[in-house]
Amino acid sequence: MIEEELLIQRAKDLGLFSTNTMIRGTIVQQMINMVISENSLDIVSNSELESFYKEIKVFLPMRTG
């Protein structure tokens, strides 16, 4: 595990995260997967959902008919 961290740090020092699109894409995809898996178990109550809707209502298009 320590060797892995050292390799990651060296890659950062060499700028590989910003210059190598394959490495950057892999990291971004893994971060997206992590965020999705962390948040997939959150249960939202009706009151939380209604509160959220009220906060963003001004940004939503008006419905007609």
N, C-alpha and C positions, 0 to 999 in steps of 0.2 A: 504494500500500500504506500509506503514512503517513497519507493522508487517511482511509482506511478505519479505521485504528487510532484516529485522532482522533474519528471519528464514533462508534465503539464506546465510547470513553472518555466522550464527551459523553452518550451514552444511559445509561451507568452512573451518571454524575453526576446525571442527571435522574430516576433510579430506574425507568427503563423496564423493566429486567429483572425487577423485583419487582412492578410494577404492571400491566404489559401482558401478559395471558395468552397472546396470540398470539406475541409475541416470546419469552417464556419457553418456551413449548411448542416453538417452532422450535429454540431453543438446546439444550433438553434432548434433542430428537430427534436433532440433529446430533451431540451428545456421545455418545449411545447408539450411533449408527452408527459413530463413530470408535472407540469402545472395542471394538465387535464386530469391526470390520475389523482392528484391531491384534492382537486375540487369536485371530482365526480361523486363523492359521497356526501356532499353538503345537501341538507334538506332545507328547503326554503318554505317558511310558513306563508299562509295567505296574507297575513298582515304585512310581512316583509315584502312580499310581491306587490301589494297595493301601494306601499310606501315608495318602493322603487319606481313604479309606474308614475306616481304623482310627481316624483322628482324629474323624470325625463319627459313628461308629457309635452312640455313646450318644444321639444326637439322632434316630436313625431308629426307626420303630416295629418292634416284634418281629414276625417272621414265624412263623406257625403252620402246621403241616401240610406 
